[in-house]
Amino acid sequence: MPILDDISKGLKQGAEKASDALKTLEINQDISRLESSITEKKMALGDAVLALHDAKKLDVPELKIFCAEVDAIKAQIEEKKKLIHTIQND
């Protein structure tokens, strides 16, 4: 019967689309995990660079600029903490 053939064909196509969607979802999850791994590595790299900077062992001018910016931000944080301390103790 043509109607049953059409229904069967439609069900088969639907199942294939669902399978493709599941495969795509799994691949996207893999991509997200890999991107997270890159982010973790970048953070570890940054921590290593800052540690070298703090130990005065960093000799890469481009990285020293970033470290100087981090130092400036840390100084701002300390100033704000002192301000909070002053406000709370008055």
Contacts in CASP RR format, 6 or more apart in sequence:
PFRMAT RR
TARGET T0000
AUTHOR 0000-0000-0000
METHOD contacts of the structure
MODEL  1
MPILDDISKGLKQGAEKASDALKTLEINQDISRLESSITEKKMALGDAVL
ALHDAKKLDVPELKIFCAEVDAIKAQIEEKKKLIHTIQND
49 58 0 8 1.000
49 63 0 8 1.000
49 66 0 8 1.000
49 67 0 8 1.000
50 67 0 8 1.000
50 70 0 8 1.000
52 58 0 8 1.000
53 63 0 8 1.000
53 64 0 8 1.000
53 67 0 8 1.000
53 70 0 8 1.000
58 64 0 8 1.000
58 67 0 8 1.000
END
